[in-house]
Amino acid sequence: MTVSPRPRSIEVNFTPVDNARLANLCGALDENLRQIEIAYEISIARRAEHFRVTGTTETARLGVAALERFYAQSDAPVTIDDIQLGVIEVARNRTDTAQPGVALMTRKGDLHGRTPRQTQYIRQIQEHDITFGVGPAGTGKTYLAVACAVDAMERDQIARIILTRPAVEAGERLGFLPGDLAQKVDPYLRPLYDALYDLMGFDKVTKLFEKGSIEIAPLAYMRGRTLNHAFIILDEAQNTTPEQMKMFLTRMGIGSKCVITGDVTQIDLQRGQKSGLIESRAILNDVRGIAFTDFLAEDVVRHPLVARIVAAYEKNEAKK
């Protein structure tokens, strides 16, 4: 029999009363408070400037820490994005030793690692020529890799950014999509476009595409090439075969840097087909100059429910 921890309530008061800041803290129809409740599995009761946070001892403390953090920045409206990113940092800062952030030169001035592993990942990318980022969806593997590529270009450390991923069918048939081969695989590359637009802006990305300074292509297009002075990212690497992974890693030329990302729990290869990502870990784990970052469900930086979903699937897999 499992005994649930007894609920605990903690009260916090924000005085002197500032109705404008309280409104910014709570959000429209108290939506911000609901996001905090979902993130920590707590309940928040509010009456004017008085808040009562109920949960376990630890989650109630997290809820209070979050309320105090967001109230401190409530001179301006606190958005849902602020809440969903902030609750992750509050939880991490209470359980992990804080690491100094790594500044990246992108259009988003506040971009930094939100968890210790994300900060470690950025540092490994900057310090190694080949870095693997392995873990569940939502941990920032691809987005932070693209951010590091943009940073390297802004600092004139590389001349080109090349983004690639295998065009592997995930239950759908490519033949049913309209257009030629390039148009058929374009939807598979869309997450990479989205990251670039977010980090550099649509107009700048368009100009760099026209100049050939940014290239996005399916992995099959990489064969036979040598890529010098480039930042190369292989996304969805769990869907490469061992032969494709070897081919990709040997494309690396002078002055180049490679980042390989993937989630070994979402392999879409045919049954019995080995994953190049899994095999490469066994082969390259002790090779000097190559770094590996293993992300966990607690590193998910998306809607708070995503981390819980990932954890539930991991628990189910462990039972099997």
FIRO-86307 format. One line per field, with one value per residue: x, y, z of N, C-alpha, C in turn; residue in three letters. Coordinates in steps of 0.001 Angstrom, whole numbers. Atoms other than C-alpha are relative to their C-alpha. Layout:
<paros>
n_X: [X	...]
n_Y: [Y	...]
n_Z: [Z	...]
ca_X: [X	...]
ca_Y: [Y	...]
ca_Z: [Z	...]
c_X: [X	...]
c_Y: [Y	...]
c_Z: [Z	...]
residu: [ALA	...]
</paros>
This chain:
<paros>
n_X: [849	-756	528	-251	-423	1071	-64	-450	357	-891	603	-905	712	-763	381	1328	839	-165	956	-512	-979	730	674	-1032	-425	1032	401	1430	792	-920	-609	-1380	56	327	-1204	-858	643	-244	-1427	-456	1078	391	1154	-270	1198	-388	966	-732	-1454	-302	-30	-225	-498	176	-599	-957	-926	-901	700	532	-1121	-238	1059	-263	-1175	430	802	-894	-799	792	433	-1146	-114	1353	148	620	796	-709	648	2	-1362	-809	375	-371	-1452	-440	230	-1082	-1203	203	-207	-1416	-836	171	-520	-1304	-936	112	-1164	83	591	-831	655	30	365	1134	1008	628	-1051	23	-151	-1029	431	976	-315	-1452	-426	14	-1205	-1120	104	-511	-1447	-638	20	-1003	-1346	-309	317	1161	792	1258	1037	943	1014	1397	466	248	-1131	-780	-1160	-141	102	-1248	-1042	156	-414	-1466	-432	220	-1010	-1299	7	-43	-1371	-878	-794	284	508	1281	780	622	920	462	631	449	1425	547	1449	479	1370	571	-730	-469	560	1306	-177	-139	-1250	-1195	-600	-317	1258	532	-709	30	681	-847	-1032	654	-451	-1266	365	647	-1035	-776	813	161	-1285	-646	967	317	-697	-1428	-147	256	-1197	-1094	321	-306	-1458	-547	-642	782	516	759	127	94	-1303	-471	-702	-1322	-982	-1013	-407	-895	563	-1005	406	1462	630	875	881	804	1153	709	-1053	389	534	-1065	-605	-1432	-735	278	-686	-1426	-106	162	-1124	-1203	139	-538	-1230	-848	668	1432	513	1197	871	933	1068	971	751	-39	1305	898	-649	987	-589	708	-276	-1233	-1044	-751	-85	-1369	-264	-320	-1278	-1091	-304	-863	-1282	-712	123	-1306	-833	-281	474	1434	720	1379	890	1210	1080	1036	1324	-24	-574	982	330	1223	1128	-323	538	-838	-947	731	316	-1239	-286	977	-410	-1218	408	679	-1025	-749	820	-75]
n_Y: [-1189	-1245	-1070	-1298	-1007	-880	-1312	-1107	-1308	-1111	-1273	-1067	-1265	-1010	-1323	-636	467	-639	761	174	1084	1238	387	528	1295	1037	175	-57	1078	783	1050	236	825	1382	595	365	1163	1167	316	588	821	-671	-879	-1361	-775	-1409	-1007	-1267	189	1175	1244	1234	1032	1305	1142	623	-994	-505	-683	-1258	-942	-384	-921	-1306	-565	-459	-1215	-1098	-318	-676	-1295	-907	-478	-354	-1393	166	1237	1280	802	1461	455	-292	956	1371	110	-335	1065	978	-533	0	1375	355	-786	492	1365	139	-1093	-889	-162	-1255	145	-219	-996	319	-1152	244	-1053	123	-414	725	1435	660	1304	-92	1042	250	789	-872	-827	892	293	-1165	-68	1086	-370	-1036	481	1215	-65	868	140	730	-324	1126	-79	-82	-1214	-1159	-325	-1073	534	-604	-1460	-534	237	-1054	-1250	-13	-222	-1422	-710	165	-808	-1414	-286	274	1195	920	-695	569	864	1072	760	1171	1074	1066	-71	1324	-42	348	473	-559	329	-1189	-45	-643	-1441	-594	-647	803	552	-1090	-455	1068	81	-1306	38	643	-955	-1217	-460	-717	-1336	-746	-431	-1073	-1219	-518	-468	-986	-823	551	-697	331	1396	63	-511	957	1115	-425	-60	1330	65	977	1064	1060	1049	1353	619	651	-981	-258	984	-451	-1388	-351	-1259	-784	-1253	81	533	1010	614	1149	125	1292	958	1370	627	310	1329	-125	-438	-1424	-749	-45	-897	-1384	-428	-159	-1183	-1129	-514	-896	-1123	275	490	820	341	1071	71	1059	596	1441	606	-282	492	331	912	1277	940	754	-878	-641	-1461	-503	-803	909	653	-982	-216	1100	-60	-1274	-504	-286	-756	-1341	-1064	198	-119	495	-520	814	-754	766	-629	-1235	-1067	-440	-1423	-232	-38	851	1355	820	731	1058	1003	732	829	1091	985	670	927	1117	805	723	1133	1051]
n_Z: [0	93	-838	622	-967	-469	651	-825	546	-327	381	409	172	736	-503	52	1099	1309	817	1368	-7	-284	1242	895	-543	121	1385	296	-608	-842	810	-450	-1207	410	563	-1129	-626	845	4	-1256	-576	-1238	161	-466	-317	-92	-414	105	29	-814	771	-751	900	-657	692	-911	-548	1044	1090	-519	-10	1396	399	-615	674	1319	-184	-352	1184	1027	-536	110	1377	438	431	1315	14	-9	1034	-173	292	-1187	-1050	316	-71	-1348	-984	171	-634	-1446	-470	154	-909	-1380	-143	632	-168	1157	834	735	1324	1179	850	1424	818	885	-99	-1315	-902	-1274	266	-792	-471	-1083	-972	1	1164	1170	-89	322	1439	726	-213	743	1416	220	-303	759	1430	221	-1225	99	-961	63	-1033	451	671	-843	-863	606	713	1321	-74	-529	1003	1014	-642	-13	1383	275	-785	663	1220	-393	-446	1142	-247	1105	1190	427	-883	777	-844	741	-765	892	377	-302	-171	-1337	153	1219	1207	700	1347	3	-107	1330	366	247	-1215	-930	-611	-837	-1276	-664	-1303	-995	-381	-479	-1318	128	485	-1082	-944	633	56	-1355	-536	863	712	1320	1081	-9	405	1445	695	-155	900	1366	138	-211	-1311	-750	870	-657	1001	-551	-219	1221	831	-568	462	945	-232	-1096	-479	-701	-653	-98	-1213	591	-993	427	-897	76	366	-345	1216	946	-91	-318	1185	176	-1049	357	1147	-443	-836	824	868	-742	582	-787	-642	-132	-1271	220	-1117	365	-1004	238	-1103	297	-279	1122	1215	1030	978	127	-1093	188	517	-1062	9	39	-1192	-1101	280	-76	-1414	-435	704	-158	-1369	-588	942	-505	888	218	-1271	-37	-1031	-108	-620	-678	25	-794	829	986	-99	777	-918	-1156	134	871	-842	-678	1023	267	-1170	-31	1014	-483	-1054	643	661	-1044	-417	999]
ca_X: [0	1321	885	503	2332	94	-851	713	-446	1833	541	2243	1163	2259	2114	1723	-1172	-493	-3498	-1753	1111	-1268	-3224	-2	996	-2319	-3005	-6366	-8910	-6050	-4551	-1004	-1960	-3461	-207	1738	-801	-375	3423	3778	506	-599	-3631	-3506	-6278	-6195	-8007	-6752	-3025	-3246	-2288	-2560	-513	-1435	576	3312	5998	8296	5698	4118	7531	8062	4704	5583	9003	7315	4776	7544	9633	6818	5588	9103	8855	5204	5946	4946	2384	3645	2935	2161	5615	7221	5314	6001	9717	10026	8499	11191	13964	12444	12388	15936	17396	16001	17447	20662	23762	23414	25837	26784	24766	26299	25503	24465	24288	20820	17751	16445	18556	17491	18355	20268	20173	17122	18413	21943	22038	21037	23832	26249	25047	25755	29225	29998	28951	31237	34176	33961	33943	31353	28558	25675	22454	20230	16921	13143	11186	11036	14464	15840	18289	17630	16683	19828	21995	20554	21069	24734	25046	23552	25888	28923	27874	27280	30810	32263	33513	31905	30842	27806	25051	23928	20895	19899	17737	16766	13461	12063	8352	6636	3556	2806	3836	6011	4521	1166	2640	2496	5518	9034	11434	12551	8935	8046	10736	10175	7578	10130	12587	10035	11145	14584	13085	10984	14029	15972	13113	12695	16403	17315	14118	12421	14062	17623	17145	15710	18748	21171	19338	19709	23437	23872	25059	22266	21310	18636	18615	17657	20506	20675	21944	25062	26734	29993	30385	33150	31866	34511	34048	30473	28240	26424	23415	21933	18448	16316	19503	17749	16328	19718	21175	24739	25925	24216	25670	29203	28633	27444	30274	32879	31477	33106	35819	38368	37089	33714	31585	28908	25947	23876	20498	17964	15518	16149	12582	11105	12812	10823	13162	11827	11615	15000	16922	19695	19781	22954	22570	22568	25489	27541	27269	28838	31585	32468	31870	35598	36821	38504	36964	33425	30923	27580	24735	21905	18702	15957	12252	13097	14893	11726	11147	7638	4181	4505	2351	4904	7460	4793	3784	7416	7880	4684	5869	9303	7618	5451	8496	10300	7376	7590]
ca_Y: [0	3422	6181	9583	12487	14696	17939	21111	24694	27732	31291	34171	37827	40523	43845	46723	45951	46708	45640	46181	43863	41288	41313	40812	37964	36107	36670	36772	34714	33508	31508	32017	30531	27505	26962	26956	24512	22152	22368	21397	19493	21960	24145	27920	29816	33583	36364	39799	39895	36734	33379	29908	27181	23565	20489	18292	20025	20297	21193	23816	25424	25339	27032	29801	30272	30552	33108	35209	35006	36025	38773	40249	40559	41692	45325	44168	41490	37976	35803	32096	31615	33325	31001	27750	28455	29968	27037	24791	27083	27405	23615	23199	25993	24347	20923	21593	23644	26659	26874	30135	30602	30593	33682	32961	35644	35199	37366	36096	37990	35839	32481	30230	26740	26319	23189	22096	19528	22140	24409	21466	20666	24209	24136	20762	22015	25024	22977	19861	19355	16549	16507	14070	15187	12212	12345	12740	15316	18807	18854	21461	19182	20575	24125	24693	23107	25530	28387	27411	27309	30799	31996	30568	32290	35619	35374	34505	31163	29271	30180	27907	26238	22872	21163	17657	14781	11388	11376	8272	7572	7540	5592	7841	7226	9843	8888	10307	13784	16179	17497	16324	14717	18035	19070	15659	15809	19499	18779	16552	19487	22037	22010	23161	26037	27037	27171	29308	31767	32088	32693	34887	36297	35402	38073	37302	33554	34053	36116	33543	30765	32750	33222	29538	30318	28149	24823	22360	18997	15360	13137	11321	14554	14525	11534	12320	15818	17323	20162	22713	25659	24581	23942	20706	19415	15946	15875	12759	10691	7699	7051	6686	3300	2552	3068	6468	7583	6666	8449	11588	11710	11385	14431	16688	18900	21456	24022	22307	21317	18589	18117	14937	14831	12083	10223	6478	5877	7098	4987	4714	2337	-988	-3723	-5384	-2450	-1179	2509	4314	6556	3653	1922	5120	5558	2144	2786	6416	6692	6701	8730	11925	15111	13687	14590	13036	14704	12485	14420	13185	13916	16579	18547	18960	22658	22678	22700	21291	18298	17162	16233	14241	12476	11543	10258	8184	6535	5838	4246	2106	973	71	-2162	-4010]
ca_Z: [0	-964	1577	-37	1611	3735	1981	3267	2811	2698	2674	889	915	-1506	313	-82	-2393	-6075	-8140	-11469	-10533	-9092	-12362	-14347	-12034	-12230	-15928	-17653	-15697	-13439	-16324	-15030	-11673	-13416	-15316	-12033	-10546	-13502	-13404	-9742	-9142	-6464	-5831	-5401	-3645	-3946	-2148	-3165	-2297	-143	-1720	-214	-1935	-1122	-2098	-692	1334	-1690	-4333	-2084	-1637	-5401	-5911	-3463	-5084	-8489	-7246	-5714	-8881	-11206	-8885	-8964	-12759	-12852	-13666	-17171	-18091	-17330	-20364	-20580	-22155	-19143	-16816	-18644	-18969	-15505	-13606	-15086	-13912	-10440	-10052	-11368	-9238	-6085	-6865	-8809	-8330	-10598	-13508	-15213	-18379	-21835	-23902	-27500	-30182	-31661	-32170	-28815	-26302	-23326	-24917	-22533	-21092	-18876	-17134	-16113	-18927	-21494	-20244	-20410	-23943	-25155	-23586	-25154	-28584	-28210	-26918	-29151	-32903	-32700	-30114	-29675	-27976	-27114	-25285	-25434	-27404	-25987	-24326	-26736	-28562	-32026	-31083	-29006	-31705	-34282	-31797	-31444	-35238	-35520	-32771	-34593	-37826	-36080	-34640	-38095	-36804	-39696	-43245	-43662	-41684	-43025	-41485	-42475	-41344	-42780	-44670	-42985	-43164	-39770	-40794	-43791	-47386	-49074	-52419	-51366	-50874	-53854	-55751	-56595	-54095	-52583	-52011	-50589	-47891	-47108	-44363	-42618	-42511	-41315	-37634	-38776	-40759	-37758	-35465	-37948	-38438	-34670	-34030	-37011	-38459	-41734	-43901	-42797	-43187	-46683	-47733	-46320	-48191	-51412	-50798	-50010	-46466	-45046	-46563	-45481	-47212	-46645	-45481	-48821	-50426	-48208	-49852	-51624	-50161	-48013	-45854	-44853	-42456	-41780	-38792	-39638	-37707	-38198	-36672	-35982	-36092	-34510	-38001	-39680	-40506	-39326	-42902	-43134	-39803	-40878	-44184	-42398	-39847	-42584	-44451	-41861	-43356	-42172	-39665	-39297	-36334	-36176	-33855	-33969	-32211	-31743	-29520	-29357	-28105	-31415	-34049	-37292	-39134	-40374	-37762	-37304	-38823	-36562	-35610	-36537	-33501	-31047	-32776	-32984	-29204	-28667	-31219	-30467	-26728	-25895	-28882	-27715	-29121	-29230	-26489	-25512	-23627	-22393	-21701	-19378	-18971	-16375	-19128	-21201	-21876	-23284	-21784	-18223	-19174	-21774	-19113	-17304	-20525	-21272	-17717	-17963	-21192	-19662	-16639	-18919	-20924	-17704	-16700	-19992]
c_X: [888	-677	361	439	-1152	121	436	-391	986	-673	1083	-836	909	-509	1186	-755	250	-855	494	989	-670	-711	1006	474	-1003	-385	-1507	-701	876	692	1431	35	-306	1220	964	-566	296	1458	415	-1033	-378	-1326	341	-1334	428	-1164	754	1495	445	-106	244	360	-47	573	828	941	859	-751	-612	1093	342	-1042	212	1185	-372	-807	897	846	-812	-544	1128	152	-1345	-203	-636	-823	875	-734	13	1393	915	-259	556	1507	496	-180	1071	1243	-130	280	1466	879	-112	634	1403	880	-17	1326	-115	-528	994	-740	110	-484	-1093	-967	-689	1065	70	214	1168	-535	-926	209	1511	464	-32	1229	1239	58	571	1516	719	34	1110	1424	413	-391	-1189	-704	-1286	-937	-1111	-1014	-1381	-331	-195	1145	920	1203	234	38	1310	1158	-65	437	1519	563	-149	1043	1365	76	93	1407	1032	928	-193	-598	-1390	-661	-702	-821	-560	-692	-451	-1496	-603	-1486	-379	-1463	-665	871	393	-631	-1342	98	232	1417	1136	613	273	-1256	-590	672	-55	-758	835	1073	-575	440	1309	-228	-562	1024	814	-779	-124	1274	638	-976	-158	842	1474	231	-191	1223	1159	-244	389	1498	645	707	-745	-558	-737	-283	-191	1374	562	810	1423	1079	958	517	1053	-363	1017	-607	-1522	-408	-1102	-818	-778	-1101	-680	957	-347	-517	1050	400	1466	821	-206	730	1487	218	-77	1223	1270	-136	720	1353	759	-840	-1485	-330	-1283	-764	-1010	-1036	-965	-627	-133	-1302	-988	661	-1057	564	-814	431	1247	1153	700	-11	1453	350	411	1371	1166	388	964	1397	831	70	1335	923	174	-444	-1469	-700	-1427	-739	-1271	-1055	-1031	-1328	1	607	-979	-366	-1141	-1122	287	-512	900	993	-688	-368	1224	317	-948	360	1257	-343	-670	1007	792	-758	100	1309]
c_Y: [1245	1082	1338	1000	918	1357	1073	1296	1048	1275	995	1240	995	1384	953	-413	829	-795	-242	-1165	-1334	-507	-589	-1373	-1092	-275	60	-1228	-956	-1134	-295	-882	-1450	-694	-435	-1230	-1272	-440	-763	-906	520	716	1352	698	1446	841	1319	-290	-1224	-1272	-1159	-1097	-1335	-1102	-785	1089	610	764	1312	1059	460	1012	1394	674	540	1289	1199	433	817	1338	1026	557	463	1489	53	-1282	-1245	-941	-1484	-566	228	-1033	-1386	-211	227	-1114	-1087	476	20	-1388	-400	724	-481	-1375	-166	1198	854	73	1331	-234	301	953	-410	1215	-397	1164	-8	268	-790	-1496	-561	-1365	138	-1061	-219	-800	833	906	-813	-289	1148	87	-1091	297	1010	-529	-1228	173	-892	-192	-753	492	-1023	140	214	1329	1116	402	1047	-459	738	1516	606	-234	1062	1345	108	226	1467	839	-76	823	1485	401	-282	-1185	-1038	804	-472	-762	-1025	-858	-1154	-978	-1077	138	-1390	133	-452	-417	534	-409	1279	127	688	1515	596	507	-969	-433	1093	486	-1063	-25	1318	-21	-633	949	1259	427	778	1409	845	529	1150	1304	642	672	1108	963	-472	648	-389	-1432	-141	463	-986	-1266	346	40	-1374	-152	-922	-1011	-1021	-1080	-1340	-660	-636	942	263	-912	624	1401	90	1414	731	1258	100	-496	-922	-660	-1138	-198	-1344	-1134	-1430	-752	-161	-1458	177	504	1496	845	115	956	1452	487	227	1115	1208	413	908	1128	-192	-556	-760	-186	-1027	-117	-1128	-508	-1482	-693	218	-375	-464	-904	-1298	-938	-831	825	710	1515	427	812	-895	-646	975	269	-1084	107	1215	507	415	780	1428	1052	-123	8	-511	687	-828	777	-951	751	1318	1170	524	1459	272	192	-953	-1432	-897	-812	-1164	-1124	-856	-939	-1200	-1083	-752	-1022	-1222	-920	-813	-1219	-1149	-754]
c_Z: [0	827	-630	1060	380	-676	994	-692	489	-488	-371	-273	-721	408	-171	-1262	-1254	-980	-1416	-50	306	-1248	-993	459	-319	-1447	-167	569	808	-759	445	1247	-349	-586	1103	709	-786	107	1242	663	1393	-249	614	221	221	496	95	-55	801	-854	959	-995	737	-877	988	513	-1095	-1084	462	45	-1419	-462	564	-680	-1379	112	315	-1193	-999	498	-130	-1408	-556	-253	-1389	32	-60	-949	356	-265	1203	1097	-304	-13	1429	1006	-103	722	1527	568	-65	1009	1437	193	-547	338	-1264	-742	-723	-1404	-1108	-918	-1468	-769	-989	149	1356	1062	1294	-177	804	419	1193	1078	-24	-1216	-1272	-12	-347	-1496	-824	135	-786	-1495	-293	160	-803	-1464	-351	1336	-317	1099	-109	1133	-571	-653	1012	891	-615	-800	-1317	92	503	-957	-1102	580	48	-1404	-378	723	-674	-1280	329	442	-1087	255	-1094	-1159	-399	1139	-871	961	-822	934	-977	-279	149	271	1404	-85	-1252	-1190	-722	-1382	-67	117	-1381	-257	-265	1328	1033	711	916	1374	768	1335	1100	520	635	1400	-52	-542	1141	995	-574	-26	1381	497	-830	-665	-1432	-1098	-61	-451	-1510	-787	83	-815	-1429	-261	131	1327	953	-998	852	-1039	685	42	-1267	-884	491	-567	-1015	234	1116	424	869	608	122	1384	-494	1109	-649	1032	-226	-356	379	-1225	-1095	165	402	-1181	-244	1046	-306	-1166	446	764	-809	-1028	593	-567	950	587	218	1383	-287	1304	-489	1115	-326	1282	-288	351	-1148	-1319	-992	-1091	-47	1115	-312	-523	1157	-168	29	1223	1161	-221	141	1447	492	-622	405	1434	614	-936	515	-1024	-339	1344	-154	1143	-12	771	613	-57	752	-765	-1041	259	-976	1013	1158	-114	-839	819	695	-976	-291	1156	76	-1011	445	1075	-592	-688	1020	496	-990	74]
residu: [MET	THR	VAL	SER	PRO	ARG	PRO	ARG	SER	ILE	GLU	VAL	ASN	PHE	THR	PRO	VAL	ASP	ASN	ALA	ARG	LEU	ALA	ASN	LEU	CYS	GLY	ALA	LEU	ASP	GLU	ASN	LEU	ARG	GLN	ILE	GLU	ILE	ALA	TYR	GLU	ILE	SER	ILE	ALA	ARG	ARG	ALA	GLU	HIS	PHE	ARG	VAL	THR	GLY	THR	THR	GLU	THR	ALA	ARG	LEU	GLY	VAL	ALA	ALA	LEU	GLU	ARG	PHE	TYR	ALA	GLN	SER	ASP	ALA	PRO	VAL	THR	ILE	ASP	ASP	ILE	GLN	LEU	GLY	VAL	ILE	GLU	VAL	ALA	ARG	ASN	ARG	THR	ASP	THR	ALA	GLN	PRO	GLY	VAL	ALA	LEU	MET	THR	ARG	LYS	GLY	ASP	LEU	HIS	GLY	ARG	THR	PRO	ARG	GLN	THR	GLN	TYR	ILE	ARG	GLN	ILE	GLN	GLU	HIS	ASP	ILE	THR	PHE	GLY	VAL	GLY	PRO	ALA	GLY	THR	GLY	LYS	THR	TYR	LEU	ALA	VAL	ALA	CYS	ALA	VAL	ASP	ALA	MET	GLU	ARG	ASP	GLN	ILE	ALA	ARG	ILE	ILE	LEU	THR	ARG	PRO	ALA	VAL	GLU	ALA	GLY	GLU	ARG	LEU	GLY	PHE	LEU	PRO	GLY	ASP	LEU	ALA	GLN	LYS	VAL	ASP	PRO	TYR	LEU	ARG	PRO	LEU	TYR	ASP	ALA	LEU	TYR	ASP	LEU	MET	GLY	PHE	ASP	LYS	VAL	THR	LYS	LEU	PHE	GLU	LYS	GLY	SER	ILE	GLU	ILE	ALA	PRO	LEU	ALA	TYR	MET	ARG	GLY	ARG	THR	LEU	ASN	HIS	ALA	PHE	ILE	ILE	LEU	ASP	GLU	ALA	GLN	ASN	THR	THR	PRO	GLU	GLN	MET	LYS	MET	PHE	LEU	THR	ARG	MET	GLY	ILE	GLY	SER	LYS	CYS	VAL	ILE	THR	GLY	ASP	VAL	THR	GLN	ILE	ASP	LEU	GLN	ARG	GLY	GLN	LYS	SER	GLY	LEU	ILE	GLU	SER	ARG	ALA	ILE	LEU	ASN	ASP	VAL	ARG	GLY	ILE	ALA	PHE	THR	ASP	PHE	LEU	ALA	GLU	ASP	VAL	VAL	ARG	HIS	PRO	LEU	VAL	ALA	ARG	ILE	VAL	ALA	ALA	TYR	GLU	LYS	ASN	GLU	ALA	LYS	LYS]
</paros>
